[in-house]
């Protein structure tokens, strides 16, 4: 009797997983064959993180299936084979792979909590303010709740793009294709794996037709401290801190180095004045943080680019920085690889993998 109950429980769990897979397949416009469902569910049932693994497998299925809308057993077999052929080689690599695959979802969860704290999305706050002025709270829907509904919804999710050019929005429930051809945007940049707010409805083609597309609202640090007092806040006293961001810093171009020299010279003088008056903080890096984004060469690098060429670029910068002792000793410098820079991972991944270690 006990084994029969256990078997019934397993069957219920399997049916729930099959419904979940079928739902997410339909959202992407796919039709999965019955003989393909069993091996896919078997692969998913080997780990507790079914949701995360399913999203990763859907991406692999998309790469294998291409333009085909029919997901056959042969497609699943190729996906399973690829998953077994390229495993993480050791415990450290396995932890790193898991961390990288879940990093976007971790950021998404943090941003979602921040959005829910915003007065516009906080029903309790809106109810409190309603007596003063007419105001209406915004309800966030989940992708899983849209099935069979054609009314307007506001969604929060991660933007991704398939190889075929289809733009998808993903949340904890799954993904849905977006039609942004008539979307009105609030400005800013929208990149893969950025978290966005969209408002719209599902059209007759099964896509979510976006009327409004924007970024989540920001939150002041003091409000974050109130909501999460246990979080470390290393910059609480850095009221005058400066974060300077530079993009396309082509270190192989003399003009770029000349402009950088002008900028660093100005902040070197400011740094000296702070140190002479005793107004700087320790560490001084909290005051001046320079973020340099690639590409760091005007000529794209290839796998065959000699390491000596890469080192030469940063040697030039090191020589330039050596002329400004205050910044060299006290400021903080961050280098972010561009899509054509050599890095420790694929350039299409966001956040970009780090630059290889170079010593000038």
C-alpha positions as CSV (number, residue, x, y, z in Angstrom):
1,X,0.0,0.0,0.0
2,X,2.8,2.4,0.9
3,X,4.6,1.7,-2.4
4,X,1.4,2.2,-4.3
5,X,0.9,5.6,-2.7
6,X,4.5,6.5,-3.4
7,X,4.0,5.5,-7.0
8,X,0.8,7.6,-7.2
9,X,2.7,10.6,-5.8
10,X,5.4,10.2,-8.4
11,X,2.8,10.0,-11.2
12,X,1.2,13.2,-9.9
13,X,4.5,15.0,-9.9
14,X,5.3,13.7,-13.4
15,X,2.0,15.0,-14.7
16,X,2.6,18.4,-13.1
17,X,6.0,18.6,-14.7
18,X,4.6,17.5,-18.1
19,X,2.0,20.3,-17.9
20,X,4.6,22.8,-17.0
21,X,6.8,21.7,-20.0
22,X,3.8,21.8,-22.4
23,X,2.8,25.3,-21.2
24,X,6.2,26.7,-21.7
25,X,6.5,25.0,-25.1
26,X,3.2,26.5,-26.2
27,X,4.3,30.0,-25.0
28,X,7.3,29.7,-27.4
29,X,5.1,28.5,-30.3
30,X,6.4,24.9,-30.1
31,X,4.6,21.6,-30.3
32,X,6.4,18.8,-28.5
33,X,5.9,15.3,-29.7
34,X,4.8,12.7,-27.1
35,X,7.9,10.6,-27.6
36,X,10.0,13.7,-26.8
37,X,8.3,14.5,-23.5
38,X,9.5,11.4,-21.5
39,X,13.3,11.9,-21.9
40,X,12.9,15.7,-21.4
41,X,11.0,15.2,-18.1
42,X,13.5,12.5,-17.0
43,X,16.3,14.9,-17.5
44,X,14.5,17.7,-15.5
45,X,13.6,15.4,-12.6
46,X,17.3,14.7,-11.8
47,X,17.6,18.1,-10.0
48,X,15.6,20.1,-7.5
49,X,15.9,23.3,-9.5
50,X,13.4,22.2,-12.2
51,X,12.5,25.8,-13.1
52,X,16.1,26.9,-13.7
53,X,17.1,23.8,-15.6
54,X,14.0,24.0,-17.8
55,X,14.9,27.6,-18.8
56,X,18.4,26.5,-19.7
57,X,17.2,23.5,-21.7
58,X,14.7,25.6,-23.6
59,X,17.5,27.7,-24.8
60,X,19.4,24.6,-25.9
61,X,16.3,23.2,-27.6
62,X,15.9,26.5,-29.5
63,X,19.5,26.3,-30.7
64,X,19.1,22.7,-31.9
65,X,15.5,23.0,-33.4
66,X,16.2,26.2,-35.3
67,X,13.2,27.4,-37.2
68,X,11.3,24.2,-36.7
69,X,8.2,24.5,-34.5
70,X,8.0,20.7,-33.9
71,X,10.1,19.4,-31.0
72,X,10.9,15.8,-31.8
73,X,12.6,13.0,-29.8
74,X,15.6,13.5,-32.0
75,X,15.9,17.1,-30.9
76,X,15.7,16.2,-27.2
77,X,18.2,13.4,-27.7
78,X,20.7,15.9,-29.2
79,X,20.1,18.3,-26.3
80,X,20.6,15.6,-23.7
81,X,23.8,14.4,-25.5
82,X,25.2,18.0,-25.5
83,X,24.4,18.3,-21.8
84,X,26.3,15.1,-21.0
85,X,29.2,16.0,-23.4
86,X,30.1,19.3,-21.8
87,X,29.9,18.9,-18.1
88,X,31.7,21.0,-15.6
89,X,35.0,19.3,-15.0
90,X,35.4,19.7,-11.2
91,X,33.6,20.8,-8.1
92,X,34.8,24.4,-8.4
93,X,33.7,24.5,-12.1
94,X,30.4,23.0,-11.2
95,X,29.7,25.7,-8.6
96,X,30.8,28.4,-11.0
97,X,28.6,27.1,-13.8
98,X,25.6,27.0,-11.4
99,X,26.3,30.5,-10.1
100,X,26.6,31.9,-13.7
101,X,23.4,30.2,-14.9
102,X,21.4,31.5,-11.9
103,X,23.0,34.9,-11.7
104,X,20.4,36.7,-13.9
105,X,17.6,35.2,-11.9
106,X,19.2,36.3,-8.6
107,X,19.5,39.8,-9.9
108,X,15.9,39.6,-11.1
109,X,14.7,38.6,-7.6
110,X,16.4,41.5,-6.0
111,X,15.0,44.0,-8.5
112,X,11.5,42.5,-8.1
113,X,11.6,43.1,-4.3
114,X,12.7,46.6,-5.0
115,X,9.9,47.2,-7.4
116,X,7.3,45.9,-4.9
117,X,8.6,48.3,-2.3
118,X,8.0,51.3,-4.7
119,X,4.9,53.3,-3.7
120,X,3.4,52.8,-7.2
121,X,3.4,49.1,-6.7
122,X,2.6,49.0,-3.0
123,X,-1.1,48.6,-2.6
124,X,-1.0,49.5,1.1
125,X,0.8,52.8,0.4
126,X,-1.6,53.6,-2.4
127,X,-4.6,53.0,-0.1
128,X,-3.1,55.3,2.5
129,X,-2.5,58.1,-0.1
130,X,-5.9,57.6,-1.8
131,X,-7.6,60.1,0.6
132,X,-5.3,62.9,-0.5
133,X,-5.4,62.4,-4.3
134,X,-6.7,60.0,-6.8
135,X,-4.1,57.3,-7.3
136,X,-4.2,53.7,-8.4
137,X,-1.7,51.0,-7.6
138,X,-0.1,48.9,-10.4
139,X,-0.5,45.2,-10.1
140,X,2.4,43.0,-11.4
141,X,1.2,39.9,-13.2
142,X,3.2,36.7,-13.7
143,X,3.6,35.1,-17.1
144,X,2.0,31.9,-15.9
145,X,-1.2,33.8,-15.1
146,X,-1.7,35.0,-18.7
147,X,-3.0,31.8,-20.3
148,X,-6.3,32.3,-21.9
149,X,-6.5,36.1,-21.0
150,X,-6.6,39.0,-23.4
151,X,-6.8,41.9,-21.0
152,X,-4.0,44.4,-20.3
153,X,-1.3,43.4,-17.8
154,X,2.0,44.7,-16.4
155,X,4.9,42.3,-16.3
156,X,8.3,42.4,-14.8
157,X,10.9,40.2,-16.5
158,X,14.3,39.6,-18.1
159,X,14.8,40.4,-21.8
160,X,16.4,37.7,-23.9
161,X,16.7,37.2,-27.7
162,X,16.8,33.9,-29.6
163,X,19.1,33.2,-32.5
164,X,16.1,33.8,-34.8
165,X,15.7,37.3,-33.5
166,X,12.6,36.7,-31.3
167,X,12.6,38.8,-28.2
168,X,11.4,37.0,-25.1
169,X,10.4,38.1,-21.6
170,X,11.1,35.7,-18.8
171,X,10.1,35.5,-15.1
172,X,9.8,32.7,-12.5
173,X,7.0,31.0,-14.5
174,X,8.7,30.9,-17.9
175,X,9.0,32.9,-21.1
176,X,6.7,34.6,-23.6
177,X,7.6,36.1,-27.0
178,X,7.2,39.9,-27.2
179,X,6.0,42.1,-30.0
180,X,7.6,45.5,-29.4
181,X,6.9,46.9,-32.9
182,X,4.4,49.5,-31.5
183,X,5.9,49.9,-28.0
184,X,6.5,53.3,-26.5
185,X,9.7,53.4,-24.4
186,X,10.6,55.6,-21.5
187,X,14.2,56.0,-22.8
188,X,17.4,54.3,-21.8
189,X,19.2,51.2,-23.0
190,X,17.6,47.8,-23.2
191,X,20.1,44.9,-23.4
192,X,19.8,41.1,-23.1
193,X,19.2,40.0,-19.5
194,X,18.2,43.5,-18.5
195,X,15.1,43.6,-16.2
196,X,12.2,45.6,-17.7
197,X,8.6,46.5,-17.0
198,X,6.2,46.0,-19.9
199,X,2.5,46.8,-20.2
200,X,0.3,45.2,-22.9
201,X,-1.7,42.2,-23.8
202,X,-1.5,38.9,-25.6
203,X,-2.4,39.2,-29.3
204,X,-4.0,36.7,-31.7
205,X,-0.6,35.3,-32.6
206,X,0.1,34.3,-28.9
207,X,2.7,37.1,-28.5
208,X,2.6,39.7,-25.7
209,X,2.1,42.9,-27.6
210,X,3.9,45.6,-25.7
211,X,2.3,49.1,-25.5
212,X,4.8,50.5,-22.9
213,X,8.4,49.4,-22.2
214,X,10.5,50.8,-19.5
215,X,13.1,50.2,-16.7
216,X,12.1,49.5,-13.1
217,X,12.0,52.5,-10.8
218,X,15.1,53.3,-8.8
219,X,15.3,53.3,-5.0
220,X,17.2,55.6,-2.8
221,X,19.8,54.0,-0.6
222,X,18.1,55.1,2.6
223,X,14.9,53.3,1.6
224,X,17.0,50.1,1.0
225,X,18.6,50.4,4.4
226,X,15.1,50.6,6.0
227,X,13.9,47.6,4.0
228,X,17.0,45.5,4.5
229,X,18.9,46.8,7.5
230,X,21.1,43.7,7.7
231,X,22.7,44.4,4.3
232,X,26.3,45.8,4.5
233,X,26.5,49.4,3.5
234,X,30.2,50.1,3.0
235,X,29.6,53.5,1.3
236,X,27.1,54.9,3.9
237,X,29.4,57.9,4.6
238,X,30.6,58.5,1.0
239,X,28.2,61.4,0.3
240,X,30.7,63.1,-2.1
241,X,31.8,59.9,-3.9
242,X,32.2,60.1,-7.7
243,X,31.7,57.2,-10.1
244,X,33.2,58.0,-13.5
245,X,32.3,55.8,-16.4
246,X,34.1,55.7,-19.8
247,X,33.1,53.6,-22.7
248,X,35.1,52.4,-25.8
249,X,38.4,53.3,-24.3
250,X,40.6,52.5,-27.2
251,X,44.0,52.3,-25.6
252,X,45.7,51.8,-29.0
253,X,44.7,55.3,-30.1
254,X,47.0,58.2,-29.1
255,X,44.0,60.5,-29.1
256,X,42.3,58.4,-26.4
257,X,45.4,58.4,-24.2
258,X,45.7,62.2,-24.6
259,X,42.1,62.7,-23.5
260,X,42.5,60.3,-20.6
261,X,45.6,62.3,-19.5
262,X,43.5,65.5,-19.4
263,X,40.8,63.8,-17.3
264,X,43.2,62.2,-14.9
265,X,45.2,65.4,-14.5
266,X,42.0,67.2,-13.3
267,X,41.2,64.6,-10.7
268,X,44.8,64.4,-9.6
269,X,44.6,68.1,-8.7
270,X,41.2,67.5,-6.9
271,X,42.7,64.5,-5.0
272,X,45.7,66.5,-3.9
273,X,43.4,69.3,-2.5
274,X,41.3,66.8,-0.6
275,X,44.4,65.2,1.0
276,X,45.9,68.6,1.9
277,X,42.8,69.7,3.6
278,X,42.3,66.4,5.3
279,X,38.8,66.0,3.9
280,X,39.4,62.7,2.2
281,X,38.1,59.4,3.6
282,X,39.9,56.1,4.0
283,X,40.0,54.3,1.8
284,X,40.3,57.2,-0.7
285,X,38.9,54.9,-3.5
286,X,35.4,55.7,-2.2
287,X,35.9,59.2,-3.5
288,X,37.1,58.5,-7.1
289,X,36.2,55.3,-8.8
290,X,37.0,55.0,-12.5
291,X,35.1,52.5,-14.6
292,X,36.7,51.8,-18.0
293,X,34.6,49.8,-20.5
294,X,35.9,48.2,-23.7
295,X,36.5,47.6,-26.4
296,X,40.0,48.5,-25.4
297,X,41.3,48.3,-28.9
298,X,39.9,49.9,-32.1
299,X,40.8,46.7,-33.9
300,X,38.8,43.7,-32.7
301,X,40.8,40.9,-31.1
302,X,40.6,37.3,-32.3
303,X,41.7,34.1,-30.6
304,X,44.9,34.4,-32.5
305,X,45.8,37.8,-31.2
306,X,49.2,37.6,-29.4
307,X,49.0,38.1,-25.7
308,X,51.8,40.6,-26.0
309,X,49.5,43.0,-27.9
310,X,47.0,42.8,-25.1
311,X,49.6,43.5,-22.5
312,X,51.0,46.4,-24.5
313,X,47.6,48.2,-24.3
314,X,47.5,48.1,-20.5
315,X,51.2,48.9,-20.3
316,X,50.4,52.2,-22.0
317,X,47.7,52.9,-19.5
318,X,49.9,51.9,-16.6
319,X,52.6,54.3,-17.8
320,X,50.0,57.1,-18.1
321,X,48.6,56.4,-14.6
322,X,52.2,56.5,-13.2
323,X,52.2,60.2,-13.8
324,X,49.5,60.8,-11.3
325,X,50.7,59.4,-7.9
326,X,47.6,60.4,-5.9
327,X,45.2,58.5,-8.2
328,X,47.6,55.6,-8.6
329,X,47.8,55.1,-4.9
330,X,44.3,56.0,-3.7
331,X,41.7,55.8,-6.5
332,X,39.9,52.7,-7.6
333,X,40.0,51.5,-11.3
334,X,37.6,48.9,-12.8
335,X,38.0,47.5,-16.3
336,X,35.1,45.8,-18.1
337,X,35.7,43.8,-21.2
338,X,33.9,44.8,-24.4
339,X,32.4,42.4,-26.9
340,X,35.6,42.3,-29.0
341,X,38.0,42.1,-26.1
342,X,39.6,38.9,-25.0
343,X,37.8,37.6,-21.9
344,X,37.5,34.5,-19.8
345,X,34.1,33.5,-21.4
346,X,31.8,34.1,-24.3
347,X,31.3,37.8,-25.3
348,X,27.6,37.3,-25.6
349,X,27.1,36.6,-21.9
350,X,25.9,39.4,-19.7
351,X,27.4,40.3,-17.4
352,X,30.6,40.2,-19.5
353,X,33.2,37.7,-18.3
354,X,36.4,39.3,-16.8
355,X,39.5,40.2,-18.8
356,X,42.3,37.7,-18.6
357,X,45.0,38.5,-16.0
358,X,47.7,40.7,-17.5
359,X,50.7,42.2,-15.8
360,X,52.1,45.3,-17.3
